[in-house]
Amino acid sequence: MADYSTAQELPTSGIFKGIVSGNARVKSGSNLEVKGIINGDLFIETGSKVLVSGIVDGRVVNDGGDVELTGIIGG
């Protein structure tokens, strides 16, 4: 299991269009589109549904969520 302890928690629903300076986390049970920029890793918890159409400068770490990647992934 990934260590989410220092990652910024993203909203649980809707569209995220902001910028995160560091790692980010999508909490279990979320339904979110990430259109913004994550300047670190994106951690996705079990039971969440995520569409990444923005930019993740690090890795996308899927810990059991439903993930679709259409954006730019750097790690």
Backbone hydrogen bonds in HBPLUS format (Angstrom, degrees):
<---DONOR---> <-ACCEPTOR-->    atom                        ^
c    i                          cat <-CA-CA->   ^        H-A-AA   ^      H-
h    n   atom  resd res      DA  || num        DHA   H-A  angle D-A-AA Bond
n    s   type  num  typ     dist DA aas  dist angle  dist       angle   num
A0007-ALA N   A0004-TYR O   3.02 MM   3  5.31 156.7  2.07 116.3 123.9     1
A0008-GLN N   A0023-ASN O   2.93 MM  15  6.24 161.7  1.96 140.6 134.5     2
A0025-ARG N   A0008-GLN O   2.77 MM  17  5.88 144.9  1.89 155.3 151.5     3
A0010-LEU N   A0025-ARG O   2.87 MM  15  5.91 170.5  1.88 169.9 166.7     4
A0031-ASN N   A0012-THR O   2.82 MM  19  6.10 156.7  1.88 153.8 156.3     5
A0033-GLU N   A0014-GLY O   2.97 MM  19  6.37 154.5  2.04 152.6 160.9     6
A0016-PHE N   A0033-GLU O   2.80 MM  17  6.19 166.2  1.82 169.9 174.7     7
A0035-LYS N   A0016-PHE O   2.79 MM  19  5.77 150.4  1.87 155.4 165.7     8
A0036-GLY N   A0016-PHE O   3.03 MM  20  5.95 124.7  2.35 143.1 140.0     9
A0037-ILE N   A0018-GLY O   2.94 MM  19  6.46 151.4  2.02 151.3 160.5    10
A0020-VAL N   A0037-ILE O   2.87 MM  17  6.32 156.3  1.93 160.2 168.1    11
A0039-ASN N   A0020-VAL O   2.86 MM  19  5.92 170.2  1.86 164.4 167.3    12
A0024-ALA N   A0041-ASP O   2.87 MM  17  6.34 158.0  1.92 161.7 169.2    13
A0043-PHE N   A0024-ALA O   2.84 MM  19  6.20 168.8  1.85 154.2 155.6    14
A0026-VAL N   A0043-PHE O   2.80 MM  17  6.21 156.8  1.85 164.9 173.0    15
A0045-GLU N   A0026-VAL O   3.07 MM  19  6.12 169.6  2.08 164.8 167.4    16
A0030-SER N   A0027-LYS O   3.15 MM   3  5.81 148.1  2.25 143.3 143.8    17
A0049-LYS N   A0030-SER O   2.80 MM  19  6.07 160.5  1.83 146.6 152.8    18
A0032-LEU N   A0049-LYS O   2.94 MM  17  6.43 151.9  2.02 163.2 168.7    19
A0051-LEU N   A0032-LEU O   3.01 MM  19  6.50 153.3  2.08 147.8 156.1    20
A0034-VAL N   A0051-LEU O   2.76 MM  17  6.15 160.5  1.80 159.5 166.2    21
A0053-SER N   A0034-VAL O   2.95 MM  19  5.95 144.7  2.08 137.8 149.1    22
A0054-GLY N   A0034-VAL O   2.90 MM  20  5.85 124.3  2.22 159.3 147.1    23
A0055-ILE N   A0036-GLY O   3.00 MM  19  6.42 160.6  2.04 156.4 162.8    24
A0038-ILE N   A0055-ILE O   2.83 MM  17  6.19 160.4  1.87 156.1 162.9    25
A0057-ASP N   A0038-ILE O   2.79 MM  19  6.07 172.8  1.79 174.9 176.9    26
A0058-GLY N   A0040-GLY O   2.88 MM  18  4.58 122.7  2.21 144.0 127.3    27
A0042-LEU N   A0059-ARG O   2.80 MM  17  6.24 161.8  1.83 164.0 170.3    28
A0061-VAL N   A0042-LEU O   2.80 MM  19  6.06 162.3  1.83 155.4 161.6    29
A0044-ILE N   A0061-VAL O   2.86 MM  17  6.08 167.2  1.88 162.6 159.7    30
A0063-ASP N   A0044-ILE O   2.79 MM  19  5.77 165.6  1.81 162.9 167.9    31
A0048-SER N   A0045-GLU O   3.37 MM   3  6.08 149.3  2.47 140.2 138.4    32
A0066-ASP N   A0048-SER O   2.77 MM  18  6.17 164.5  1.79 163.7 167.0    33
A0050-VAL N   A0066-ASP O   2.83 MM  16  6.24 163.1  1.86 163.4 168.4    34
A0068-GLU N   A0050-VAL O   2.93 MM  18  6.41 152.3  2.01 156.2 164.5    35
A0052-VAL N   A0068-GLU O   2.86 MM  16  6.21 168.0  1.88 172.6 176.2    36
A0070-THR N   A0052-VAL O   2.90 MM  18  6.05 174.4  1.90 158.2 160.0    37
A0071-GLY N   A0052-VAL O   2.96 MM  19  5.77 132.4  2.19 148.4 140.5    38
A0072-ILE N   A0054-GLY O   2.90 MM  18  6.35 149.4  2.00 153.5 162.9    39
A0056-VAL N   A0072-ILE O   2.87 MM  16  6.29 163.2  1.90 165.6 171.2    40
A0074-GLY N   A0056-VAL O   2.73 MM  18  6.07 156.7  1.78 164.5 169.1    41
A0075-GLY N   A0058-GLY O   2.60 MM  17  4.17 129.7  1.85 141.0 123.8    42
